[in-house]
Amino acid sequence: MKSGGKASVLGTKDNFLGLDRKNSSFKTSKIIVVPAPYERTVSYGKGTKRGPAAILHASHFVEFYDEELDRELCFETGIATLAPLNFGKKRDAQAIKVLHNAIHNLLQNDKFVVTLGGEHTISQALIAAHLEKYSDLSVLQIDAHSDLRQSYQGTKFSHACVMARVCEFLDPTRIVQIGIRAQSIEEAQCIRERGINTFYAHTIKDGNYTGCWDDSVLPKLTNHVYITFDVDGLDPSIMPSTGTPEPNGLQWAETTQLLRKVGHQKTIVGFDVVELAPVRGLSHPDLTAAKLTYKIMNYAFMRA
């Protein structure tokens, strides 16, 4: 956002999907893409600040037409892409405030907001802004890590603490975690004590649920759902470009099956895709993240 609340919108060369001006203006677009290249606390592999630009570039090679849903959503809703947020020297709480204010203003303008990170720390601002608009909000977190540490490496604003921060303003029982497979014992205790709904990767893979595992997820969600998607939730075989890849992750088909059911039965009100750390010479993870972004958009507007 520019000062005064006016949106600075990227043109065809740089925006999501490479859309022409007619289908990517701020005024007429229902969907707004916000690149948020914030990186401060990544603890292993670095490079998440380059994630938004990599997704936008790769999106130019994603088809407009979704064969699964038989539609070209981008021409129905319009998709405007804002210039990347400039955090300057702002860090931690100050950076969170910058992002929260930007998203709050977009939601006040009745826009559907998609945020591209950047490290997962940013999601606390996004969820807080959406909760202000949707009082019954629940959060669907797809992730390899539970991110429930109270602090990590000397800061409570670490990407490893983002869901602990969310628990400070959102009822923990409204958080549904999918694909978790790396956490501390304190995080496991937090999940049990606070009633967080966690679907561990090993229980999904081992078939520990009656019927389809994702049918057990849906009753845990309220009607209005915000999705925070850390790309390390996906298996490293399809998503190696992330700071802390963990084996035994989610595959594409089981992930999109869940998201499709959420879009069909619930109302997705916004989402983020975070923690892509592009690797030079390895393009397929960038394209996967871009296609995932467009897929979730399509699922969010299934009932439109």
C-alpha positions in Angstrom: 0.0 0.0 0.0 1.1 3.5 -0.7 0.7 6.2 1.9 -2.9 7.5 1.9 -4.2 3.9 1.3 -3.8 3.9 -2.5 -2.8 0.5 -3.8 0.3 0.2 -6.0 -0.5 -2.6 -8.4 2.0 -4.6 -10.4 1.6 -4.8 -14.2 1.3 -7.8 -16.5 5.1 -8.4 -16.5 5.3 -8.9 -12.8 1.8 -9.8 -11.4 0.3 -13.1 -10.5 -0.5 -15.2 -13.6 0.7 -12.4 -15.9 -2.8 -11.0 -16.2 -3.6 -8.0 -18.4 -4.8 -4.7 -17.0 -8.4 -5.5 -17.6 -8.3 -8.5 -15.3 -5.8 -7.2 -12.7 -6.9 -3.7 -11.6 -7.3 -3.1 -7.9 -10.8 -1.5 -8.3 -12.4 -4.4 -10.2 -10.5 -7.4 -8.8 -12.1 -9.4 -6.0 -8.8 -11.2 -5.2 -5.7 -9.2 -4.0 -2.3 -10.8 -3.8 0.1 -9.3 -1.3 3.8 -10.2 -1.6 5.3 -10.0 1.9 9.1 -10.8 1.6 9.8 -10.7 5.3 12.7 -12.8 6.6 14.3 -12.4 9.9 14.3 -15.6 12.0 14.6 -18.5 9.6 16.8 -21.0 11.5 18.2 -23.5 8.9 18.0 -22.9 5.2 17.5 -19.3 4.3 15.9 -17.4 1.3 12.2 -17.0 2.1 12.5 -13.3 1.3 12.8 -14.4 -2.3 9.7 -16.6 -2.1 7.1 -14.1 -3.2 9.0 -13.1 -6.3 9.6 -16.7 -7.3 6.0 -17.6 -7.0 4.9 -14.6 -9.0 7.4 -15.4 -11.8 6.5 -19.1 -11.8 2.8 -18.3 -11.9 3.2 -17.0 -15.5 3.5 -20.7 -16.5 0.4 -21.8 -14.6 -2.7 -22.2 -16.9 -5.6 -19.9 -16.4 -8.0 -22.8 -16.9 -8.5 -25.3 -14.0 -9.5 -28.6 -15.6 -10.7 -30.0 -12.3 -13.3 -27.2 -11.7 -13.8 -26.3 -15.4 -13.3 -22.6 -15.0 -11.0 -19.7 -15.6 -11.3 -18.1 -12.2 -9.0 -15.2 -12.9 -11.4 -13.8 -15.5 -14.4 -14.2 -13.3 -13.0 -12.5 -10.2 -10.0 -10.5 -11.4 -6.7 -10.9 -9.5 -4.7 -7.8 -8.6 -1.1 -8.1 -7.3 0.2 -5.3 -5.1 3.8 -4.2 -5.0 5.8 -6.1 -2.4 5.4 -4.7 1.1 8.4 -2.7 2.2 9.2 -3.4 5.8 12.3 -1.2 5.8 14.1 -1.6 9.1 11.0 -2.7 10.9 11.3 -6.0 12.6 9.3 -8.2 14.9 6.3 -6.4 16.4 6.7 -3.4 14.2 6.8 -5.5 11.0 3.8 -7.4 12.2 1.9 -4.1 12.7 2.8 -3.0 9.1 1.4 -6.2 7.7 -1.7 -6.2 9.9 -2.6 -2.7 8.9 -2.2 -3.4 5.2 -4.4 -6.6 5.4 -7.0 -4.9 7.6 -7.4 -2.1 5.0 -7.9 -4.6 2.2 -10.5 -6.5 4.2 -12.3 -3.3 4.9 -12.5 -2.9 1.1 -14.2 -6.3 0.9 -11.2 -7.9 -0.9 -10.2 -11.6 -0.7 -6.6 -11.4 0.4 -3.8 -13.9 -0.5 -0.5 -13.3 1.1 2.8 -14.7 -0.2 5.7 -15.0 2.3 8.3 -14.7 3.5 8.7 -16.6 6.7 5.8 -18.0 8.7 6.1 -15.3 11.3 3.9 -13.0 9.1 0.8 -15.3 9.5 0.0 -14.0 13.0 -0.8 -10.6 11.5 -2.9 -12.1 8.8 -4.9 -14.3 11.1 -5.5 -11.4 13.5 -6.8 -9.2 10.8 -9.2 -11.8 9.5 -10.4 -12.6 13.0 -11.4 -8.9 13.3 -13.8 -9.4 10.4 -14.9 -13.0 11.0 -15.5 -13.6 14.8 -16.1 -17.3 14.3 -12.8 -17.8 12.4 -10.9 -21.1 12.5 -7.4 -21.7 11.2 -6.3 -24.6 9.0 -2.5 -24.9 9.3 -0.7 -27.1 6.9 2.8 -27.5 8.1 5.6 -29.9 9.0 6.1 -28.1 12.3 3.5 -27.2 15.0 5.2 -23.8 15.5 4.0 -23.7 19.1 7.3 -22.8 20.9 7.0 -19.9 23.3 10.3 -18.6 22.1 13.1 -19.8 19.8 16.7 -18.6 19.4 16.0 -15.7 21.7 12.8 -14.3 20.2 9.1 -14.9 20.6 8.7 -13.7 17.0 10.5 -16.6 15.5 8.8 -18.5 12.7 8.9 -21.5 15.1 6.5 -19.5 17.5 3.9 -18.2 15.1 1.0 -20.5 16.3 1.9 -19.8 19.9 1.3 -16.1 19.2 -1.9 -17.0 17.4 -3.1 -18.8 20.5 -2.8 -15.6 22.4 -5.8 -14.1 20.6 -7.6 -17.1 19.0 -9.2 -20.0 20.9 -6.7 -22.8 20.5 -9.5 -25.3 19.8 -10.2 -23.4 16.6 -6.7 -24.4 15.2 -6.5 -27.5 13.0 -3.0 -28.6 12.1 -2.3 -31.0 9.3 0.9 -32.9 8.4 2.8 -32.2 11.6 5.9 -34.4 11.9 8.6 -32.3 13.8 8.1 -30.7 17.2 9.4 -30.4 20.8 7.9 -32.3 23.7 6.7 -29.0 25.1 4.8 -28.4 21.9 3.2 -31.8 22.1 2.1 -31.1 25.7 0.7 -27.7 24.6 -1.4 -29.5 21.9 -2.9 -31.8 24.5 -3.4 -29.2 27.2 -5.0 -26.5 25.0 -7.1 -28.8 22.8 -5.4 -28.0 19.5 -6.6 -30.3 16.7 -3.5 -31.9 15.3 -3.4 -34.5 12.6 0.1 -35.9 12.6 1.6 -37.0 9.3 2.2 -40.5 10.7 -1.4 -41.0 11.7 -2.6 -39.9 8.3 -0.1 -42.2 6.5 -0.9 -45.1 8.8 -4.6 -44.9 8.2 -5.6 -44.3 11.8 -8.9 -42.7 10.9 -12.2 -44.3 10.1 -12.9 -43.7 6.4 -11.1 -40.8 4.7 -8.9 -39.0 7.2 -9.8 -35.6 5.8 -13.5 -36.2 6.7 -12.3 -36.1 10.3 -10.8 -32.6 9.8 -13.9 -30.8 8.5 -16.0 -31.0 11.8 -13.1 -29.3 13.6 -13.4 -26.2 11.5 -15.9 -23.4 11.9 -17.8 -22.0 8.8 -15.2 -19.3 8.2 -11.7 -20.7 7.6 -8.4 -19.1 7.2 -5.7 -21.3 5.7 -2.0 -20.8 6.5 0.1 -23.0 4.3 3.7 -23.6 5.1 5.1 -25.3 2.0 7.2 -27.6 4.2 3.9 -29.4 4.9 4.5 -31.0 1.5 6.9 -33.9 1.1 10.4 -32.9 0.1 10.1 -35.0 -3.0 7.8 -32.4 -4.4 8.8 -29.4 -2.2 12.6 -29.4 -1.5 12.9 -25.6 -1.6 12.1 -24.7 2.0 14.2 -24.0 5.0 13.5 -27.1 7.0 12.2 -29.9 4.8 11.0 -33.0 6.7 10.4 -36.5 5.3 7.0 -38.2 5.3 5.2 -35.1 4.2 1.9 -34.6 2.3 1.6 -35.4 -1.3 -0.2 -33.2 -3.9 -3.3 -35.4 -4.3 -4.1 -35.8 -0.6 -3.5 -32.1 0.0 -5.8 -30.9 -2.8 -8.4 -33.4 -1.8 -8.6 -31.9 1.6 -8.6 -28.3 0.3 -11.3 -29.1 -2.2 -13.5 -30.5 0.6 -12.9 -27.4 2.8 -13.8 -25.2 -0.1 -17.0 -27.2 -0.8 -18.2 -27.4 2.8 -16.8 -24.3 4.4 -16.1 -20.7 3.5 -12.4 -20.0 2.9 -12.0 -16.3 3.7 -8.3 -15.8 3.0 -5.0 -17.7 3.0 -1.2 -17.4 2.9 1.5 -19.5 1.3 4.8 -19.1 3.2 8.4 -20.5 3.6 9.3 -21.1 0.0 13.1 -20.6 -0.2 13.9 -20.8 -4.0 16.9 -22.8 -5.0 18.7 -21.5 -8.1 18.4 -24.0 -11.0 15.5 -25.9 -9.4 12.3 -24.5 -10.8 9.7 -27.1 -10.1 9.1 -26.2 -6.5 8.4 -22.6 -7.5 5.9 -23.7 -10.0 4.3 -26.1 -7.5 3.9 -23.2 -5.0 2.4 -21.0 -7.7 -0.1 -23.7 -8.8 -1.0 -24.4 -5.2 -1.8 -20.7 -4.7 -4.1 -20.7 -7.7 -5.7 -24.0 -6.7 -6.6 -22.6 -3.3 -8.1 -19.5 -4.9 -10.2 -21.8 -7.0 -11.4 -23.8 -4.1 -12.2 -20.7 -2.1 -14.6 -19.6 -4.8 -16.1 -23.0 -5.5 -19.5 -21.8 -4.3 -19.3 -18.4 -5.9 
